């Protein structure tokens, strides 16, 4: 049986697959593509590890003091951290999640001949910037061609139903939320929590009002009230209000409820863009 399994594995890894892509057809061998893709993932993780991205202690103190001052002026305070059971300090990605992520990244790399991973600098707890990981779902030039006239949020965030920058595979990954799965690494690194407000872009934070800054007083997360209530269908002001509700009412029970509800919302694809 072991010999048969090894023979089938060898045939699978040696097989050549052909895929139609814009501009022609390309062929690749699984046995060569997977190690190459895994190498890209390892290089990305090594380049963007938390230690390499953290500001100096003095810079952290300055940012924390500035944030606490702005929050105090708005009547808020930075909240203490939650226990490790839900924040995800010791969460390890499962083999199934790793397999899905690797498969999706392989599909993007093969179909569009590009690095399948995308790093987006976001603002985290205490205004600290950190590199948030995603699987690439847009064209390589997407950041320089934002169609602002299509924005549907009514705020500084950008969400559009028919964003022309999103690729065909990227649209599937977004609807199923598979593109967000690399962020479990951000959870492992301590930059994100399983539950918390979604991490914002620096260009969005500069437009926050005093009350909206309250969402920066806790760790950003993979899911929160906004995610299970409609996501991109929700206007910006309502989204910010939901995050403030979470910050003020967060508890182990609320976190567990959100974690249990999230898979059903993802499967329903409600509000996914």
DOLOBA-14181 format. One record per residue: residue in one letter; x, y, z of N, C-alpha, C in turn. Coordinates in steps of 0.001 Angstrom, whole numbers, padded with zeros to 6 digits, always signed. Atoms other than C-alpha are relative to their C-alpha. Example, Ala and Ser with C-alpha at 12.3 -4.5 7.8 and 13.67 -1.06 7.14 Angstrom:
2
a+000890-001190+000000+012300-004500+007800+000900+001200+000000;s-000820-001190-000060+013670-001060+007140-000770+001090+000730;
***
This chain:
273
x+000825-001215+000000+000000+000000+000000+000856+001261+000000;x-000879-001165-000041+002817+002404+000834+000646+000237-001355;x-000605-000149+001321+004459+001694-002522-000992+000593-000997;x+001034-000527+000892+001184+002381-004335-000226+001482+000272;x+000208-001404-000357+000711+005646-002423+001143+000861-000525;x-001148-000760+000475+004250+006765-003265-000005+000119-001519;x+000054-000036+001467+003763+005867-006936-001029+001014-000486;x+001038-000952+000384+000521+007841-007166+000447+001425+000289;x-000492-001339-000331+002136+010798-005402+001028+000469-001016;x-001012-000367+000985+005057+010727-007822-000638+000384-001330;x+000697-000318+001244+002699+010663-010824-000688+001354+000091;x+000711-001274-000191+000699+013573-009383+000964+001182-000070;x-000954-001105-000039+003756+015722-008733+000700+000191-001334;x-000699-000102+001281+005260+014944-012125-000919+000417-001141;x+000951-000304+001071+002082+015620-014102+000115+001463-000417;x-000033-001349+000558+002019+018665-016371-001430+000452-000250;x+001347-000537+000149-001104+020830-016257+000045+001240-000879;x+000103-001166+000863-002189+023407-018815-001200+000835+000423;x+001044-000913-000461-004223+026487-017906-000131+001139-001002;x+000243-001149+000867-005830+029097-020162+000078+001272+000824;x-000143-001288-000669-004827+032623-019114-000149+001087-001051;x+000090-001090+000970-005310+036045-020708+001268+000072-000854;x-001144-000092+000893-003054+036087-023749+000579-001330-000427;x-000522+001285+000439-002560+032355-024191-000210-001107+001005;x+000093+001185-000851-002007+029062-022412+001380-000273+000593;x-001267+000314-000631+000688+028126-019905-000077-001408+000591;x-000086+001340-000578+001846+024743-018618+000895+000062+001233;x-000823+000039-001202+003235+023997-015159-000049-001404+000592;x-000103+001303-000661+004320+020966-013157-000203+000210+001495;x+000320-000163-001418+002821+020633-009647+001244-000157+000865;x-001189+000260-000806+006090+019227-008308+000964+001168+000021;x-000859-001179+000039+007836+022459-009340-000719+001232+000538;x+000747-001203-000372+005063+024978-008680-000167+000132+001510;x+000249-000089-001444+004337+024084-005041+001247+000423+000769;x-001182-000474-000729+007940+024375-003762+000326+001463-000274;x-000281-001394+000338+008346+027664-005630-000943+000934+000751;x+000993-000815-000691+005128+029041-004152+000269+000013+001502;x-000320+000063-001422+006058+027825-000663+001216+000864+000313;x-001175-000854-000200+009412+029572-001077-000371+001468+000018;x+000457-001388+000004+007662+032842-001948-000695+000343+001303;x+000704-000244-001258+005446+032497+001102+000992+000149+001149;x-000990-000066-001074+008448+031833+003360+000775+001312-000070;x-000736-001261+000149+010321+034822+001916-000835+001181+000463;x+000890-001084-000410+007287+037051+002475-000117+000055+001525;x+000126+000050-001452+006874+035870+006075+001283+000483+000660;x-001275-000419-000563+010581+036379+006741+000203+001500-000132;x-000198-001434+000246+010588+039858+005204-000917+000859+000846;x+000981-000804-000712+007499+041012+007085-000315-000568+001379;x+000239+000506-001346+007967+039386+010482-000220+001170+000953;x+000339-001102-000896+006725+041454+013437+001211+000767+000492;x-001167-000687-000519+010219+042203+014736+000565+000991-000987;x-000547-000900+001017+011241+043765+011433-000888+001204-000223;x+000947-001060+000298+008142+045938+011322-000326+000879+001210;x+000339-000780-001178+007911+047199+014880+000830+001267+000080;x-000765-001217-000238+008889+050809+015542+000823-000167+001279;x-000808+000050-001210+011421+051526+018274-000888+000217+001226;x+000793-000232-001211+010187+051545+021912-000333+001466+000212;x+000250-001434-000173+010565+055321+022004-001099+000489-000936;x+001028-000389+000963+008450+055696+018845-001362-000539+000415;x+001255+000556-000494+005806+053361+020287-000573+000842+001132;x+000459-000824-001117+005643+055444+023456-000580+001314-000505;x+000481-001277+000537+005257+058628+021428-001371-000172-000649;x+001279+000239+000672+002463+057143+019313-001109-000313+001000;x+001007+000338-001007+000679+055681+022323-000462+001231+000756;x+000356-001218-000732+000827+058994+024164-000880+000906-000855;x+000799-000849+000891-000512+060845+021105-001406-000552-000158;x+001316+000598+000148-003353+058353+020671-000829+000167+001265;x+000727-000133-001256-004303+058394+024360-000457+001437+000218;x+000377-001408-000136-004306+062194+024268-001218+000315-000868;x+001137-000255+000887-006652+062257+021268-001256-000716+000500;x+001152+000731-000525-008884+059587+022803-000560+000682+001246;x+000448-000683-001217-008990+061448+026104-000784+001258-000354;x+000714-001199+000428-010024+064623+024304-001396-000329-000499;x+001311+000425+000501-012864+062641+022745-000810-000744+001056;x+000736+000654-001076-013839+061084+026079+000177-001503+000049;x-000235+001434+000011-012339+057618+025528+001332-000306+000675;x-001278+000424-000545-009445+055615+026906+000421-001312-000666;x-000512+001255+000545-007190+052835+025663-000316-001107+000979;x+000448+001077-000872-008573+049585+027027+001088-001043+000193;x-000997+001046-000218-006453+046844+028607-000259-001191-000901;x+000125+001154+000887-005790+043707+026563-000870-001084+000599;x+000861+001079-000419-008109+040733+026710+000837-001266+000192;x-000689+001267-000211-007156+037183+027723+000433-000634-001306;x-000594+000586+001190-005196+035047+025315-000904-001011-000684;x+000804+001066+000588-007941+032513+024724-000703+000432-001273;x+000704-000462+001185-009796+034671+022190+000863+000932-000842;x-000809-000949+000761-007180+037252+021216+000882-000699-001014;x-000740+000752+001010-005257+034515+019413+001495+000068+000126;x-001440-000097-000147-001791+035026+020883+000695-001328-000269;x-000622+001302+000215-001180+031266+020633-000762-000830-001035;x+000734+000727+001031-003408+030377+017695+000974-000506-001054;x-000817+000564+001063-001742+028061+015198-000897-000357-001178;x+000831+000307+001160-003117+027849+011638-000093-001507-000217;x+000181+001426+000233-004562+024422+010848+000559-000362-001367;x-000495+000461+001293-003261+022287+007998-001034+000252-001095;x+001053-000233+000990-006640+022664+006277+000040+001444-000478;x-000062-001418+000369-006429+026478+006372+001245+000277-000839;x-001229-000198+000772-002830+026324+005159-000156-000544-001410;x+000196+000596+001313-003837+024025+002313-000872+000851-000900;x+000893-000862+000780-006699+026276+001190+000739+001257-000438;x-000754-001217+000318-004446+029343+001366+001034-000261-001080;x-001024+000327+000985-001657+027654-000559-000614-000288-001363;x+000665+000292+001264-004085+026379-003184-000479+001264-000697;x+000467-001267+000579-005611+029838-003680+001167+000827-000525;x-001184-000746+000440-002174+031446-003883+000584-000608-001269;x-000498+000675+001195-001095+028843-006430-000850+000355-001213;x+000895-000346+001113-004162+029590-008566+000287+001408-000511;x-000298-001384+000404-003356+033331-008557+001346+000074-000700;x-001341-000042+000581+000331+032755-009286+000022-000579-001401;x+000003+000660+001305-000354+030408-012194-000816+000786-001022;x+000895-000664+000947-003250+032339-013761+000514+001365-000433;x-000379-001385+000325-001709+035818-013597+001510+000227+000009;x-001462-000098+000031+002028+035077-013382+000494+001149+000860;x-000356-001073-000914+002474+037302-010349+000204-000563+001392;x-000106+000375-001409+003435+037134-006701-001420-000014+000578;x+001394+000091-000428+000150+035903-005179-000305+000656+001331;x+000220-000591-001316+000642+037651-001840+000064+001522-000062;x+000079-001463-000034-000209+041259-001076+000150+000456+001442;x-000227-000543-001339+001026+043237+001921-000549+001419+000048;x+000629-001313-000136-001072+046203+003027+000318+000560+001382;x-000311-000621-001288+000196+048530+005749-001288+000526+000632;x+001215-000389-000712-002573+049036+008322+000351+000610+001350;x-000166-000597-001318-003042+050893+011597-000621-000934+001026;x+000464+000941-000995-003318+048608+014599-000214+000629+001361;x+000228-000424-001387-003699+048814+018362+000977+001100+000399;x-000847-001097-000436-002390+052067+019799+000644+000765-001122;x-000455-000710+001204-001927+053533+016288+001288-000583-000577;x-001219+000611+000536+000949+051116+015572-000247-000526-001420;x+000146+000558+001353+001393+050379+011840+000513-001437-000043;x-000474+001371+000167+001771+046749+010798-000372-000487-001394;x+000282+000519+001339+001851+044751+007528-001069-001089+000052;x+001079+000985+000034-001465+042935+006993+000120-000818-001282;x-000187+000892+001133-001247+039913+004710-001327-000363-000657;x+001159+000448+000766-003705+038982+001967+000482-000769-001225;x-000264+000557+001333-003861+036897-001170-000430+001052-001016;x+000253-001067+000973-003730+039230-004147-001275-000283-000789;x+001267+000150+000726-007180+039768-005690-000178+001061-001071;x+000099-001085+000978-006504+042837-007847+001199-000001-000928;x-001127-000181+000905-004271+043844-010709+001188+000584+000757;x-001207-000499-000660-000688+044762-009846-000004+001518+000148;x+000003-001464-000051-001376+048459-010554-001224+000557+000734;x+001275-000403-000612-004545+048587-008413+000134+001194+000938;x-000143-001077-000986-003185+050920-005729+000113+001379-000649;x-000177-001288+000681-002432+053629-008290-001210+000389-000844;x+001182-000281+000824-005834+053432-010018-001286-000269+000786;x+001195+000178-000825-008531+053742-007346-001162+000778-000618;x+001151-000691+000622-011903+054544-009027-000915+000607+001075;x+000722-000606-001118-013140+056889-006295-001471+000270-000322;x+001386-000311+000369-016309+057696-008258-000939-001185+000208;x+000826+001191-000218-017511+054116-007615-000197-000322+001488;x+000059+000284-001436-017163+054310-003822-001440+000018+000516;x+001371+000140-000479-020344+053139-002067-000131+000140+001514;x+000059-000001-001461-019435+053590+001618-000439+001320+000604;x+000334-001299-000575-020047+057309+002041+001010+000460+001024;x-001054-000370-000949-016737+057691+003893+001366-000179-000623;x-001361+000105+000540-012935+057491+003532+000392-001402-000437;x-000277+001354+000474-012999+053707+003048-000543-000170-001414;x+000452+000217+001374-013374+052382-000487-000577-001397-000150;x+000665+001263+000318-015882+049638-001368-000858+000233-001239;x+000788-000127+001221-017412+049110-004815-000470-001380-000453;x+000561+001280+000428-019698+046365-006101+000694-000533-001237;x-000629+000420+001255-018107+046281-009555+001341+000707-000178;x-001332-000595+000073-014530+047331-008886+000747-000619-001182;x-000639+000555+001201-012803+046961-012282+001411-000531+000237;x-001369+000448-000279-009436+046281-010616+000058-001451+000459;x+000032+001359-000547-010537+042911-009185+000051-001018-001136;x-000134+001040+001023-009497+039863-011203-001122-001036+000146;x+001037+001027-000048-011767+036914-011985+000161-000921+001194;x-000259+000857-001156-010130+034607-009440-000115+000815+001283;x+000066-000864-001180-009859+037527-007035-001419+000211+000493;x+001396-000203-000410-013621+038035-007051-000515-001222+000776;x+000400+001220-000711-014145+034400-006024+000632-000033+001389;x-000696+000007-001291-011547+034717-003262-000601+001008+000969;x+000599-001010-000866-013192+037879-001947-001375-000430+000497;x+001351+000420-000385-016723+036494-001961+000046-001088+001068;x-000125+001095-000963-015561+033429-000030+000889+000354+001193;x-000907-000486-001063-013171+035476+002197+001286-000818+000098;x-001240+000777-000026-010329+033079+001311+001214+000927-000074;x-001131-000922+000109-008145+036092+000490+000469+000520+001346;x-000348-000503-001327-008166+037020+004197+000717-001043+000859;x-000530+001068-000846-006838+033668+005457+001455+000197+000435;x-001366-000241-000495-003150+034743+005576+000051+000861+001254;x-000011-000849-001193-004177+037142+008351+000037-000790+001304;x-000216+000809-001203-004129+034224+010783+001456+000087+000439;x-001397-000223-000371-000365+034798+010637+000137+001291+000793;x-000010-001238-000779-000977+038369+011836-000502-000240+001414;x+000498+000357-001336-002934+036842+014722+001092-000708+000791;x-001079+000727-000666-000079+034459+015538+001102+000957+000432;x-001044-000964-000316+002367+037374+015452-000420+001009+001055;x+000460-000911-001036+000211+039309+017931-000418+001368-000497;x+000383-001296+000554-000641+042161+015553-001508+000146-000108;x+001453-000001+000114-004308+041172+015241-000589-000993+000994;x+000744+000939-000830-006943+039354+017266-000987-000745-000896;x+001036+000677+000767-009500+036826+016090-001241+000875-000119;x+001180-000865-000007-012237+039308+017040+000431+001427+000305;x-000324-001411-000201-011959+043076+016759-000316+000792-001252;x+000257-000830+001185-012548+046023+014413+001014-000279-001101;x-000903+000260+001115-011065+045529+010956+001088+001068-000055;x-001096-000968+000042-007620+047169+010582-000177+000996-001142;x+000230-001069+000972-007804+050494+008781+001291+000421-000687;x-001127-000587+000715-005540+052079+006199+000379+001336+000651;x-000388-001297-000566-003487+055088+007389-000765+001171-000611;x+000736-001075+000664-005256+057252+004799-001437+000123+000452;x+001358-000050-000535-008595+056364+006391-000004+000583+001402;x-000050-000420-001404-007544+056999+009998+000114+001520+000125;x-000185-001454-000097-006530+060606+009296-001325+000742-000146;x+001313-000638+000166-010197+061315+008461-000962-000350+001131;x+000886+000387-001090-011585+059798+011666-000362+001203+000868;x+000408-000983-001004-013583+061987+013996+000427-000515+001372;x-000379+000401-001350-012947+061896+017758-000617-001321+000436;x+000618+001269-000414-015514+059155+018489+000482-001209-000801;x-000419+001119+000834-014308+057022+015581+001388-000516+000371;x-001322+000425-000430-010789+056921+017033-000069-001080+001071;x+000154+000989-001069-012175+054706+019783+000294-001415-000496;x-000236+001333+000540-011863+051682+017467+001487-000363+000006;x-001431+000270-000056-008061+052036+017690+000473-000355+001407;x-000390+000269-001388-008112+051414+021448+000024-001488+000322;x-000108+001455-000162-008292+047617+020948+000712-000562-001230;x-000641+000640+001148-006492+045174+018684-000989-000158-001145;x+000875+000310+001137-007907+044930+015165-000177-001505-000106;x+000289+001427+000060-009439+041572+014317-000399-000482-001370;x+000433+000623+001243-010459+039170+011604-001507+000131-000178;x+001454-000149+000075-014168+039391+012440-000492+000883+001130;x+000591-000866-001024-016428+041740+014381-001493+000164-000331;x+001435-000195+000222-020019+043023+014486-000274+000375-001451;x+000182-000447+001391-019635+044688+011079+000014-001184-000963;x-000120+001136+000909-018574+041422+009416-001242-000879-000003;x+001147+000913-000075-021587+039455+010645-001327+000717-000220;x+001236-000780+000152-024096+042248+009963-000229+000506-001413;x+000210-000455+001376-023634+042856+006247+001242+000489-000706;x-001270-000428+000569-020035+043969+005705-000148+001211-000929;x-000059-001132+000929-019778+046134+002582-001359+000614-000303;x+001324-000593+000201-023551+046690+002480-000287+001105+001015;x+000240-000940-001100-023230+048859+005614+000734+001311-000260;x-000658-001302+000196-022509+052617+005284+001114+000221+001018;x-001183-000239-000819-019295+053954+006783-000356+000413+001433;x+000336-000490-001349-020888+055808+009736-000588-001116+000864;x+000586+001115-000749-022905+052749+010760+001070-001014+000373;x-001124+000903-000256-019793+050581+010466+000807+000487+001201;x-000777-000548-001106-017858+052903+012787-000775-000103+001313;x+000832+000103-001204-020776+052932+015256-000021-001432+000528;x-000026+001405-000422-020810+049110+015296+001310-000331+000703;x-001295+000250-000633-017098+049060+016116+000049+000609+001395;x+000034-000629-001322-017672+051468+019005-000841-000821+000969;x+000831+000872-000848-020431+049205+020322+000824-001197+000460;x-000819+001155-000380-018013+046275+020236+001028+000387+001061;x-001040-000429-000944-015256+048215+022031-000578+000156+001402;x+000596-000270-001311-017624+049188+024846-000626-001230+000644;x+000710+001157-000554-019380+045831+025226+000772-001307-000140;x-000738+001229+000281-016667+043340+024354+000128-000872+001243;x-000073+000985-001072-016590+040214+026444+000284-001348-000631;x-000259+001338+000511-015726+036547+026132-001243-000553-000694;x+001239+000498+000595-019381+035737+025434-000277+000623-001354;x+000226-000680+001278-019683+038346+022672+000985-000500-001046;x-001005+000496+000949-016430+037174+021071-000344-001393-000505;x+000356+001360+000406-017546+033555+021056-001216+000007-000926;x+001179-000100+000861-020908+034530+019556+000390+000456-001399;x-000444-000499+001300-019183+036466+016763+000799-001071-000757;x-000788+001058+000642-016753+033598+016085-000899-001118-000539;x+000917+001052+000447-019615+031102+015850-000866+000457-001168;x+000872-000524+001056-021674+033359+013595+000751+000253-001313;x-000770-000387+001184-018871+034287+011185-000014-001038-001126;x+000011+000977+001112-018680+030966+009218-001303-000008-000783;x+001288-000002+000696-022403+031121+008429-000135+001233-000896;x+000057-001227+000808-022093+034707+007210+000893-000144-001230;x-000910+000204+001127-019101+033755+005024-000645-000918-001038;x+000642+000929+000925-021019+030832+003524-001177+000663-000741;x+001117-000701+000630-024000+033105+002830+000474+001069-000977;x-000627-000993+000890-021607+035562+001082-000718+001348+000062;x+000728-001247-000133-023647+038473+002421+000954+001176+000151;x-000808-001211-000089-022055+041859+001821+001432-000151-000485;x-001361+000223+000479-018929+040363+000240+000210+000763-001302;x-000356-000728+001217-017198+042474-002400+001296-000568-000559;
***
